[in-house]
Amino acid sequence: DKLFLGVDGFDLSAGITTPHPGEAHLNRVMCEVAREIIAVADASKFGRKSFCMIREAGQIHRLITDSRLPDDYERALTELGVEVIIADR
């Protein structure tokens, strides 16, 4: 029921991305069958874009990250309805 999705890139406009087409396809399929999608990404992943989109930023339920998450990302994701969990607070 729960999918924990490790990501290569997370950008507010480009979404959750990876440079690997096969991985992107598999992750999209897993997202379709999961009831809850939880993205896991440290702050180094934000602002990164790869050419294969997995999911739009607002199409996840939760994000688990660290306290280096840029404030504008936290605000924007919260406005999109994504629960942001800062693991090291």
C-alpha positions, 0 to 999 in steps of 0.5 A, spaced: 500 500 500 505 504 501 511 506 496 517 509 498 520 512 492 527 514 492 529 520 487 534 522 483 531 529 482 526 533 485 524 540 481 517 544 483 516 545 475 519 538 472 517 534 478 520 527 480 525 525 475 530 520 473 535 519 468 533 512 466 527 511 462 526 504 464 526 506 472 522 512 470 517 507 467 517 502 473 516 507 478 510 510 474 507 503 474 508 502 482 505 509 483 499 507 480 498 501 484 500 504 491 495 508 495 500 512 498 506 515 495 512 517 500 518 520 496 525 520 500 530 525 498 535 529 501 536 537 500 541 535 494 536 532 490 532 539 490 532 543 483 535 537 479 532 535 473 533 529 469 529 528 462 524 522 465 519 524 469 516 519 474 511 524 477 509 531 478 511 534 485 504 535 487 502 528 486 505 525 492 502 524 499 509 525 503 516 527 502 521 525 507 527 530 507 532 533 511 532 540 514 536 543 508 530 543 504 529 550 501 524 554 504 520 555 498 520 548 496 517 546 503 511 552 502 510 550 495 509 543 497 505 544 503 500 548 498 500 543 494 497 538 499 504 534 500 506 533 507 513 535 508 517 531 514 523 533 516 527 527 519 533 531 522 529 536 526 
